[in-house]
Amino acid sequence: MSDLKRQLEQPGAESASYFDAVIVGAGFAGLYMLHRLRELGLAVRVYEAGSGVGGTWFWNRYPGARCDVESLDYSYSFSEQLQQEWKWTERYPSQPEILRYLNHVADRFDLRRDIQLETRVTEAVLNEATGRWELRTDTGDRVSAKFCIMATGCLSVAKVPDIKGLESFQGTWYHTGRWPQEGVDFTGQRVGVIGTGSSGIQCIPVLAEQASRLVVFQRTPSFSVPACNAPLSPEVEQYKKANYVEYRRKVRESSFGADYPCNDKSALQVTREQRQLEYETRWRNGGPSFLLAFADLITNKDANETAVQFVHSKIRELVHDPAVAEALMPTDHALGTKRLCVDNNYYATFNRKNVTLVDIKKTPIEEITPKGLRTQGAEYELDSIVFATGFDAMTGALLNIDIRGKAGQTLKEKWGEGPRTYLGLMTAGFPNFFTITGPGSPSVLSNMIVSIEQHVEWIGDCINYLRGHAFDQIEATVEAEEAWVAHVNLVANYTLFPTANSWFLGANIPGKPRVFMPYIGGVGAYRKKCEDVAAKNYEGFAFSSSSTPTERVAATGT
């Protein structure tokens, strides 16, 4: 008998809904987690704030929105039939195509009946007497669940900058991460875009084709490489689908969860001509594999500088105005230490007569006015403003919920000096509370689908282990958590990543602790660690049951 049926038979059960597990979020992670737990026979409810499934691909509908992982990689592998039957149309999938795919998955596996849309979880509190999580939503639902699983996504809390005068603007403003479902037609408008990270780099070329005038307000330029996107070749699709089993195995064992060609040579151990050829080849091929042109680009500043100079030379070639080209060249961080963007004609867009670049480091924004925006240098009349200003990454969605574990400790208090997890899956003091691709896991430094599937399967196996051994709860030990946090930081400090003021460290959010949040040790190495932990009876976790005292499993070194 499931926990749901047992609890419904208890007095007072009518005051709340009871489930074996509650999942928060219905994107890639939430949909697969639901499917996996259903296979185990659990009663599950998914809560999703949006009016449809899709997670980040439901909300990010801005013009030009596209994944920077190739379509045949950015897809589920858990169903052989699914991966064979679905036909992608482009090398890099667009937002509409990804959303169609996720809706197809929801229908194909009959997932919608356990998903409650337009419902935001506001509170999740551990009831220590019952060992269950009690959740509340903004629509008044009260829910009790043995397991609480956060599939809230790493890039889901849109960040709108606090700029004086925004409320006075007489035009319309948008955030790329909360784009209207019906779309926006900017034809003939004077449009301002604030932000030149990944979202800005994707939408600027498209907006430039629609707007009568486009003003791009840039504080910090980003490194971007061409996507070289094209219709997906039938030959490529056929070959990869015929070899999916071996291909999926390889990407699970790789560093980034994708089949990027790696070069084991140092950028400093080859001739200038050899280096130039390697960079040129990868630039022409397109995509994020440029970062793997040499083995030491993310660990050696001098090696990285050779890649920086190559990209700078490409910007000079592509942008006709030398002053604009210079302003578009990143100089304050090593290539790859902030998200390496992948674009379609981004740099060439600044050759258009209707596009203006404004360096707001030199002339900061003073305020938004009723008719537009004023910097220290000029005033710009605008009909619409687009904020491409990113997200409160990795922790934002979790900390926006009032989550309380043992002794009433909030997750916000626990993570006051930065997130602390064991394997990015659990945090000490919060039993039966799982985070999919949480801080301390490869997450945003990987192909997210590979990392999502690995976490979903690990969590499913873990829950099955608990049931098979008559345990009611599992919790990360403080010792294991401390050792893992130290290991994550140690590995990060071997690289150049911590030298950049990036959202990987929370540097884009005022007051957020500067802690490197993802795990850079590699998808394959991380997977092996998780498998080893499970094989050793979930080493580093503590178990308890209602009938027996707590059993502690000692943490070992990482």
N, C-alpha and C positions, 0 to 999 in steps of 0.2 A: 504494500500500500504506500502511495506517495505521501510526502509531508502534507501536501495540499489536502488530501482526503482525511488524514488524521486530524489536522487542525480544524477543519470544517465541522468535525464532530464534537469539538470542545465548546463549552459554554462561552458565550460572548463573541463567537467567531463572526456573527453577523455584522459586527461593527467595522470590520476590515476585510479586505480580500487577502487570501493566503495563497502563496505560491512556493514552489521549491526554490525558484530563482527569479530575480528581477534583473533585467538588462537595461541599461540606460544608453539609448542611441540605436538608430537603425540604419547605419551606414554599412560599409564592408564588414566591419568587426561585429556589429550587433546582429546582422542577418546570419552570418555563419555561426555565431555563438548560439543563436536560437535553434538553428538546424541541428547543431551538434548535441545540445542538451535534450532536444526532442528525441533524438536517436537513443539517448540514455533513459528515456521514459519519464523525464521530469516535466512538471507543470511549470510553464514559464510565461512571463509577461514582459514585453518590451515596451518601453515608453520613449517616444520620439517627439521632440519639440516642433519639428516641421510638419507641414501638411502632407508630406509624402516621404517615402523612404529615399535613402541615398546619401545621408550625412553631408560631408563637405561638398559632394557633387550635386546635392539638392540646393544648397545655399549659394555656391559660387557659380553663378550663371552669367557673369560679366562677359562682354564681347571678347572673343579670343581665348576664353578659358580652355585649357588643354592640359593633359597630364604630360610630365616630362619623362615618364617611363614608357617604353614601347608597349603597344596594346596587347600583344601576345604574351607579354610578361605580366601586365597589370590586369590579371584576371585570376579567378579561383582555380585551384588545381584539385579540390577535394572530390569533384565529380568528373569522371572521364567523359561521360555523355555530354555534360555541359560544355567542357572545354573543346570538344570536337564539334558540337552543333552550332555554337555561336560564331558568327562571322564578323570580324572587325573590318572596317573599311579603310583605315589609315594607319600609317606607321605609328604615329602618336595619337591616341584617341582624344576626341574633343569632349567637352562636358556633356553635350546632349547625348552623345553616343554612350558614354559611361553610365549616364542616368538611365538610358533605355536598357542597358545591360543589367543594372541592379534591379530595375522593375521586373525584368524578365526572370531574374533569379527569385525574387519574392513570389512571383506567380507560379513558376515552375515547381517550387518546393512548398507551395501553399503556406507561406509564412505570414501572410497578412492577418490571419485570424487571431494571432497572438500578439499583434502590434497595435498599440493605442497611440494614434497620431495627435498632433497639436496638444501635447501634454508634456509639460516640463517638470522634472523632478526637482523639488526645492529643498528637500530635507531627507537625510538617511541617517538614522540613529540606531546604534546597537542597543538592544534590550538585553542586558547581561543576565537577567533572570531566566529568560527563555532561550537565549543564544541566537535570537533572530534579529534581522534588520527590519526596522519599521520606517517606511518611506511615506512621504507626502508629496503631492503634486500641486501645481498651480490651478488645477481644475477641481481640487477638493478630494481627490482620491486618497484613501489610507490603505496602505499595503504592508503586508508582513511577508518576509522571505528569508529562507535559510541562507541563501547565497545572494550577494549583491555584486553585480559585475558591471564595471564602468566601461562602456564602449563609446565614450564621448568624443573621441578623436583628439588628435594633437593640435590641429589648426581649425578650431571651431568657434572661438570667442573673438569676434571682430573688434579691432582696436580703432576707435575714432579719436583723433587727437583733440586735446582740449585747446581749441583756438578761439580767442576772444571774438565775439560778434557772430558766431555761427547761427545763432537763433534769429539774427536780424536779416539773414540772406533771403532775398525775395525770389531767387531762382529755386532750383531743386538740387539736392545733394544726395549722393549715393555712396555706399561702401561696397567694394568688390565682393566682400564676403557675405553680404546680405542683399543680393541683387534681386530686383522685382521679377517675379515669375513670368510676367507678361513681356519682359524685355523693355528696352528703352531705345527710341529713335532719336539720335542726336543730329539728324540732318539739318544743316544750316545753322547750328547752334555754335556759340562761343563756349568752349568747354575747358575747364581747368582740371588737371590730374595732379594730385598730391601723392607722391611716393613712386619710387622706381625700383622696387623689389620685384619679385617674380610676377605678382598680379599686375603691377603697373607695366612691366615689360611686355606682358602678353596683351594687355588691352590697348596700349598706346597706338600701335600700328593700325588697329581696326578703327579706333575712334578718329584717328587722323583722316581716314577715308570718308568719314561721315560729317565731321564737324567743319564749319566754315573757318574756324580758328581753334587750334588746340594749344594750350599753354601747359607745359610740363614743369611742375615745381619739384626740383630735385635737391634733397639735402645731401645724400650720400650715393654716388653711383655704384652700380653693381656690375660684377663680371657676368657676361652672357656669351653663350656660344650658340651657333646656328643649330636649329633642329634638323634641317634638311628633310622636313616632313614631306610625305608623298602618299598617294594611294598605296595600300598594302598589296604587294605583289602576290598573286595566287601561288607562285612557285615557293616563295618564302613561307607563306601560310601552310601550304601542303607539307613542306619539309619539316617545319617545326612541329606541326600536329602529329606527324608520323613518328617523331622522335621525342614527344613530350615527356615520356617517363624518364629518360636519361637527362633530358634538358632540365626538367624540374629538380632532379637530384643535384645537378651541378649548381644551380642557382641557390639552392638551400645551403650548400657548402661554401658559397662564395663570400666575399667581403661585404658586398652591398645588396645581395639578393637579386642580382641581374647578371646576365651573361655578357659582361663587358670584357673586351680583350685587355688583359693586363700585361704590362711591361715590367720585367724584374730588374731592369737596369736603372742606374742612377742618371739623372739628367746631367750630372757633372762628370760622368765617366764616358761620355760620347763626344764626338766632334760637334762643332757648331752646325755643320751641314746635316749631320745625322739627326740632331735635335730638331732642326728646322723641318726636316722631312717628316719626322714623327708628328710634330704639332700640326703641320699642314695636312697630313693624311687624316688625322682625327677631326680637324676643323671641317674638312670637306665631307667626311662621313656623317658628321653632326652628332649631337647628343652629349649627355653628361660623361661619357667614357673619356672625354678630353682630360678629365682630372686624373685618369690612370695612365696617361702617356708615359710617365716614368714612376718608378717605385717610391721615390722620396719627395714627391711634390707636396704632401701634407705633413712632412716631418722635418724638412730641411729648408730653411729660409732662402739660401742661395739657389737651391734647385728650383724652388717655387718662383723666384724672381725671373728665371728664364721663361717660364710660362706667362708671367705677368707682362714681360716685355713683348712677347709674341702677340698676346691679345691686344695690347696697346697699339702695336703696329697695324693690326687688323682694323681697329677703330679708326685710325688715321686714314687707312685706305677707303673705308666705307663712308665716312662723314666728310663732306666737302669743305665745310668751314673749319679751319684749324682751331679756332677758339672754342667752338662747340665740341669738337672732337676731344680737345684737352679736358673740357668739363665733364665729359662722359667716361673718362679714364679713372678707375678706382686707384687710389694711392695710399689709403689708410689701412688696408688689410691685405693679407695674402690671398691669392686665388684659391677658392674652395673653402675658406674658413667661414665665410658667410655662404648661404645657399647659392650654388652655381646655377644661374638661370639658363633656360633654353628658349630661344626665341625664333620668331618668324619675321625677318626684315626689321628688327628693332632699330638698329643703328642707322640704316638707310632712311628710316622715317624722318630723321632730323634734317634731311635734305629737302623736305617738302616746304614750300613757301608758306603754308598755313600752320606750320609747327614752330613754336618758340620754346626754348629751354631756359628756365630761370634757376640759377644757382642760389638756393635759399640759405646756404652756409655763408655766402658773401652778403646777400641781402635778405635777411630773415623775414618771415611772414610776421607782420604786425597785427593784422586783424582781418577778419572777413567782414565785408561791408554789405549793405543792402543790395548793391549792384555788382559785387564781385569780391576781389581780394586785393589787399594792399600789403606790399612789402616795404622795406626801408628804401627801396630804390624806385618804385613805381606803383601805380594802381592799375588793375586789370579788370575790365568789365566782363562778366561771365554770366551765361544763362544757366549753366549746370556745373557742379563741382563733383568730381569723383575722388573719393578717398581710397587709395590703394596702399593703405598704411598697415596692413598685416594683422597679426593676431597676438593675443596673450597665449603664447604657444605652450603646449604640453601640460601645463598645470592649470591654466585659466578655467577650463570647463569643470574641472574637479573642485577647485576652490570656490567656484560660484555657487556650489551646492553646500548647504549646511550639513557636513558629514561629521558624525561624532562616534568615536570608538569607545574603548574601555575607559571607565572613570569619567566619561563625558568629554574626553579630550577631543577637540576638533582637529580635522585634518589641516586646517589653516594654521593652528598652533603648532602641530607636529612638524609642519613644513615651513615654519616661520623663517628659518635661515636657509631654506632651499629644500627641495624634495628629497626624501629619504625612503628608499625602497630596497627590497631584496629581489633582484633580478628584474626590476621594473614591473613585477607581477603582484606583489603584496607589500604592505607596510606594517611594521610591528605595532601591536595595540589595536589592530582592526581585523579581527578574525573573520574568515569567510568573505572577505572584501577583496575583489580582484580588479586589477587595472589592465586592460588590453593595450599593449604598446605604451606602457607608462614610462615615466622618466627612469633612467637606469637601464633601458633596453635600447636596441638599435633604432627602432622606430623611424624617426624622420631622416636618419642617415642611411636608410635602406629603401628597397622596394617595399612599400607599406603592406602590400598584399601578402608577400612572403612572410613578413613579420607577424601580420595579423593571423594568418593561418596557423603559424607555429604556436602563438599564444593561445588561440582558441582550442587547439588540440591538446595543449599542455593542461589548460584549465579543465577541460572535459575529462581527461585522464585522471587528473588530481581528484576531482569530485567523485569519479567512479572508484578511486582508491579508498576514499573516505567511506563510501557506502559499503565497499567490500570488507573493510576492516572494522566496521561498527564505530567509526569516529564521527562525532558531530561537528567538530570544528578543526580548522587548520589556521595557523598564524605564523608569520615570519618571526624568528627570534631576533632579539635586539643584537646579539652577537653576529649573526649572519648578515643582518642588515648593515651594521657598521663595517664589516669586512667588505661587503659588496660596494658600498658607497666609496670606500677608500680605493678599491680596485678601479671603479669607474673613473675616479679623479686621476689616479696614477696613469691609466692608459691615455686619458685625454691630454695629460701634461707631457706625454711623449710626442705630441703632435703640435701643430701650429694653431689648432682650433681655439684654444683659450686666449690667443692674442688678439682676437677680433671682438669688437662690440656687437655681437650678433644676438638674434633671438634664440639661438641655441643656449645662450647663457642668461636669457631674460633681459638683455640690455635695452630692449626696445620698450620696456614697461617701467615708468618712473617708480622707484621704490622697491622694485622686485629684486630679491637677492641674486647676486651674480654667481651662479653655479652652473657648470656645464652639465646639461640635463640628459642628452642621449648617450648611449654606449658606443664608442668608436672602435671597439675591439674586433668587430666583424660579425656578420650574420652567422657564418659557419661556426666560428669559435663560440659564439654566444649560444647557439642551438645545442652544441655539444655539452656546454656547461649545464644547461637546463635538463638535458637528457641524463647526465650523470647524477644530478641532484635527485631526479625522480627514481633512477635505478637504485640509489642508496636509500630507498624508503623516504624520499623527500627530506634529504639532509638539509639542516638549517631551518626546518619548520617544526613547530610544536603542535601536537594533536591533543584533543581532549574529547571525552564522551560523557554523557550524563551519568553513566554507571561506573566509570573508572576514573582515577585521578589522571592529571595531565601527564602525557608522555612527551618528553623533550628529545628532539633529535639534534645532536650537537652540530654547530656550524664548523666547517673546515675552511682552510685558506682557499683563495681564489687563484 
